[in-house]
């Protein structure tokens, strides 16, 4: 019973801190996914452009950031960014260490990793669009912007939902690595609670259960979004996809 009280919301319980840490995990993962969506769209466009330089850039980006360990990228962004900021501060006359905020460094690092996966998701979704549909849009005089807004973007987003769901789950788990920067997300808070109380099994099991709750709820949300997106598309478009 004493062990379970440590998970409560009383003065000696860690329940409130674990809930706040869970919210922090969601916040940093959502920010990383948004950063990755922007980077992924840019890289996907580069790989689809047909320009050799842009294609090479896209291939290098996806190869490097899918091949290098995630923890190494987090270290490079956090410590490398802090060193760069400190050097700039010294050049401007400021003495002392200037650290990159843990949240910003973690979200950026996981976002860069996420972007390498989202680029392939967006590229695959674009290639799945019926070429006849695009040719028909050009034949009736749709300019590029209208074609993108009315045909390409809605179908890319619909076709990308399953892949984006997988990327979200990956980023959610990668967020645990941000604990090395000191950010009080779920993994870090579980470690601190376990070390403070010596109840390692209890708090790591609790942290694991909270991660499972997050991933299960996320999976249901993305599945529902996929079903809703498919219902909103004409049957002919779904058949072509």
N, C-alpha and C positions, 0 to 999 in steps of 0.2 A: 504493500500500500504506500509506503514511504517513497518508493521509486516512482509510482504513478503520480504522486503529488507533485513531483518535479515537472511533470508535463502540464500541470494545471495553470490557472491564471491568478493564483494567489501571490503573496509577497515572495515566496520561495520557488514559485513555479516559473518555467521557461515557456509556457504555452503562448503567451502574448508575443514574446520575442520571435518564436518560431513562425507565428502567423505573419508578423511584419517581415521576417526574412523571406517567407514564401511570396509575399507581395513584391518584395525587392527583386526576387528571381524573375517573376513575371514581367516587371518593369524593364529590367535589363535585357531580357530575351525579346520582348516586343520592340524595344529600341534597336536591338541588333538586327532583328528581322527587317525593320524598316530601312536601316542602312544597307543591308544586304539586298533588298529589293531594288534600290536605286542603282547600286553597283552591278547587280545581276542584269538589270535591264540594259545598262550601258555596255556591259561585256557581251551580252547576247546579241545586241545590235551590231557590235563590232565583228563578231564571228559570222554574222549573216550578211555583212556588207559586201563581201566579195573583194574588198580591198586587201591586198596581201599584207600590208603593214598592220591594219586593224585586226585582221584574222590572226596574225602572229601574236599581237598583243593579247587578244582574247585567249588564245591557246596557252600562252605563258602564264597568264593570270590563273586560269582554272587548274593548270597542272601544278603550279607552285603551291597555291593555297589549299588544294585538296591533297597534296602530297606531303607537306610539312606538318609535323605534329602540332595540334591546336595549342598545347601548352607553350611551345616555343614561340608561336606567334603572339600569344598574350604577353610573354616576357619581353619580346622585342618591342611591342607597342608600349607597354607600361614603363619599362626601364629605359628603353630608347627614347620614348617621348619625354620622359622626365629629364633625361640628360640633355636633350635638345632645348627644352624650356629653361633649364638651369643655365646652359651656355648663353642663351639669348638674354637671360636676366643679368648675367655677369657682364655681357657686352654693354648693357644699359646702365651699369653701375650698381646693380643689386648684388649683395653678397649673401650667400646661403643657398640651400637646396630648394628647388621648386619642383614639387611632385605633380605629376598628371593625376587628376581626380580618378579614383578607382572605378567609379561608375562609367565615366567617359572612356577610359582606356579599355575596360572590359567590353562595353557595348561596341566600341569601334573594332576591337580585335575579333570578337565573335561575328560582328557584322561583315567584316572582310571575308572571314571563312564562309559564312552563310552566302555571301554574294557569289562565291565560286560555284556553289551548288545551285543556287537560284538561276544563274546564267544558263546552265544546262537545262533546267526545268523550262525556262522561258523559250529557249531555242527549240527544244523538242515540241513545245506547244505550238509555236509558230509553224514549224514544219508539218504539223498534223492538220493545219487548215487546208481545206480543199483549194487547189490552185485554180480550178475552174471558177470558183466563187470570186477569187481575186481578179481573174481575167474578165469576168462579167462586169465587175464593178468598174474596171478601167474602160471597158467597152461602152458603158453608158455615160462616161464622162466624169466619174467621181475623181476629184483631185486627191493627192496623196494624203493630206490631212484628214479629209472626210472619210477616206477609205480606212485609215488607221482607227479613227474614232468609232465608226459604225460597224466595221467588220472585224478588223484585226484584234483590237484591244479586248472587246467582249469575249471573243472566242479563245484568245490566249489566256485570259484570266480564268475562264471556265475550265479549260483543259489543264491549266497549271495547278488547280486546287489540290489534287492528290499529292503531287510532288511537293507543293508548298507545305502541306501538312507534314510530310516526312522531314522537310528542312526545319520546320518549327520544332519538331520533337528532337532533332539533332542539336539544334541551338539551345533548347531547354536543358539538355544534358551537358552540353559544352559550358553552359553558364556556371556549372559547379567548379570549373577550373579557375574562374575569376576569383575564387576564394584566396588564391595566392597573392592577390593585390591588397587584401585586407577588407574588401567590400563585404558588408554584413548580409550576404545572401544566405540561402538555405544551408548550403554545405558549410560555409564558414561558421554560421551560428550553431549548427549541430556540433561542429568540432569544439567550439568554445564551451558550449554547455556540457559536452562529454568530458572535456578536460577539467572543468570547474567542479563537477560533481563526482567524477570517477565512474560515472554510469555510461560507459562507452557503448555497450550493446543497446541500451535503452534509447539513447538519443540518435544513434546511427540508424536503428530500425525505424524510429519516428521520422527521421529525415527521409529515409527511403520510401516510407508510406506516403509522405506528402508529395514526393516526386511522382509516385505512381498515381496519386489522385490528380495531379496536374496533367500528366500525360494522358490519362483516361478521359478526363473532361475535354482536353484539347482534341483528342481523336474523335469524340462524339460531335464536337462543334464543326470540325472540318468535314466529317461525313455528312452532316446536315447541310452544310454550305454547298457541298458537291451535289447532293440530291436536289436542292433548291435551284442551283444554277442549271442543272440538266432539265428540270421541269420548265424553266423559263425560255429554253431554246426550242426553235421549231424542230419538228421530227426529222425534217430533211437534213438540217444541219447536223443533228446528232448522228444520223446515219452516215453522213460523209465523214464525220470525225472517227 
